[in-house]
Amino acid sequence: MLLALLIILYLAILFLELPFLYQKRLYKEIIIFLIVFSLGVYLSLAQFKGKLIFNPIAPLFEVYKLKI
């Protein structure tokens, strides 16, 4: 149920943002928006499903022996 709500929310964001960008003929911005949006959707759905997501700062903590 929550997964369906998330997908509906993502679709609503797309339907609100894309027509404005297309109307203004901002094609490069549409491509960048879709790339960043897709990455955000992927990461949020992976976190929702409980998948382990790589933390890019974790290796720095290991190198400098810091505790998270």
Residue pairs with C-beta under 8 A, 6 or more apart in sequence:
2 48
3 45
3 48
6 44
6 45
6 48
10 37
10 41
13 37
14 37
17 33
18 30
18 33
21 29
21 30
21 33
22 30
43 53
46 53
47 53
58 68
60 66
61 67
61 68
